[in-house]
Amino acid sequence: MDPPIKGAILYAEDIHWADQGSLDLLAHLAAACRHVPLLILCLARPGLFEHRPRWCEEFPNCKRLALEPLQRQESLALVESLLRRAPQIPQALRELIIGGAEGIPF
């Protein structure tokens, strides 16, 4: 029986805020480790593709999943769920979160 394949996951969140050196490092790791069981999972807002339009194309075996922003009612439901333990959620706070969230109120 073959031993189980062991691998690693590299998780990078909000890479739309990353500097060019950090993005270059991720690209280098993906290229250097293409024969290693490594999953690189990056989360980014669409702004990443404004300054790095070929981001996913830089990587071998890259899969890009584009998620649509939530509609206002869906954003409101998510905010309500996230803040459900708060005794009161002022309407101004709800509006502030939803207004600045661009459809992603986390």
VMD Tcl script that draws the C-alpha trace (Angstrom):
set ca {
  {0.00 0.00 0.00}
  {1.32 3.44 -0.94}
  {1.75 5.95 1.87}
  {-0.83 8.76 1.86}
  {0.14 11.87 -0.06}
  {0.81 14.74 2.27}
  {0.46 18.29 1.14}
  {0.03 21.82 2.33}
  {-2.39 24.68 1.89}
  {-1.28 28.29 1.66}
  {-4.19 30.62 2.35}
  {-3.86 34.32 1.53}
  {-6.78 36.62 2.21}
  {-7.41 40.13 0.88}
  {-4.50 40.02 -1.55}
  {-5.99 43.01 -3.36}
  {-4.18 44.99 -0.62}
  {-0.88 43.15 -1.07}
  {2.22 44.92 -2.35}
  {3.88 43.82 -5.60}
  {6.65 41.97 -3.74}
  {4.11 39.80 -1.89}
  {2.23 39.05 -5.10}
  {5.52 38.20 -6.80}
  {6.33 35.82 -3.93}
  {3.01 34.00 -4.36}
  {3.63 33.71 -8.11}
  {7.15 32.41 -7.47}
  {5.91 29.81 -4.97}
  {3.26 28.60 -7.40}
  {5.84 28.19 -10.16}
  {8.53 26.66 -7.94}
  {6.15 24.22 -6.25}
  {4.12 23.10 -9.26}
  {5.20 19.47 -8.74}
  {4.53 19.53 -4.99}
  {1.12 18.82 -3.41}
  {0.43 22.46 -2.55}
  {-2.88 24.30 -2.78}
  {-2.57 28.08 -2.86}
  {-5.90 29.68 -2.08}
  {-6.07 33.45 -2.53}
  {-9.05 35.69 -1.82}
  {-9.23 39.08 -3.49}
  {-11.65 41.72 -4.55}
  {-11.80 42.63 -8.26}
  {-9.43 45.56 -7.63}
  {-6.52 43.10 -7.74}
  {-7.05 42.66 -11.48}
  {-6.73 46.40 -12.08}
  {-3.01 46.32 -11.23}
  {-2.38 42.61 -11.91}
  {-4.78 41.77 -14.80}
  {-3.15 38.41 -15.61}
  {-3.01 37.25 -11.98}
  {-4.55 33.82 -12.38}
  {-2.90 33.24 -15.76}
  {0.52 33.49 -14.07}
  {-0.06 30.19 -12.27}
  {-0.08 26.68 -13.66}
  {-3.35 24.86 -12.96}
  {-5.03 28.02 -11.68}
  {-8.80 28.09 -11.26}
  {-10.47 31.47 -10.81}
  {-13.89 31.59 -9.20}
  {-15.61 34.94 -9.56}
  {-18.36 35.55 -7.03}
  {-21.05 38.14 -7.63}
  {-21.53 40.79 -4.96}
  {-24.53 40.31 -2.70}
  {-27.66 42.30 -3.42}
  {-28.65 44.92 -0.84}
  {-31.24 42.67 0.83}
  {-28.75 39.79 1.02}
  {-26.10 42.11 2.48}
  {-28.58 43.32 5.08}
  {-29.45 39.73 6.04}
  {-25.76 38.89 6.42}
  {-25.11 41.97 8.55}
  {-28.09 41.05 10.74}
  {-26.72 37.53 11.12}
  {-23.18 38.71 11.94}
  {-24.40 41.23 14.51}
  {-27.24 39.12 15.96}
  {-25.65 38.94 19.40}
  {-25.49 42.70 19.74}
  {-28.33 43.98 21.92}
  {-29.13 46.70 19.38}
  {-27.90 47.47 15.90}
  {-28.38 51.14 15.05}
  {-29.74 51.68 11.54}
  {-26.83 54.05 10.84}
  {-24.37 51.22 11.55}
  {-26.23 48.87 9.22}
  {-26.15 51.47 6.46}
  {-22.46 52.22 7.06}
  {-21.51 48.56 6.73}
  {-23.69 47.88 3.69}
  {-22.74 51.14 1.98}
  {-19.00 50.54 2.24}
  {-19.09 46.79 1.68}
  {-19.50 46.84 -2.12}
  {-21.69 43.75 -1.84}
  {-19.28 41.94 0.49}
  {-20.21 42.99 4.05}
  {-17.67 40.89 5.94}
}
mol new
graphics top color blue
foreach p $ca { graphics top sphere $p radius 0.5 }
foreach p [lrange $ca 0 end-1] q [lrange $ca 1 end] { graphics top cylinder $p $q radius 0.2 }
display resetview
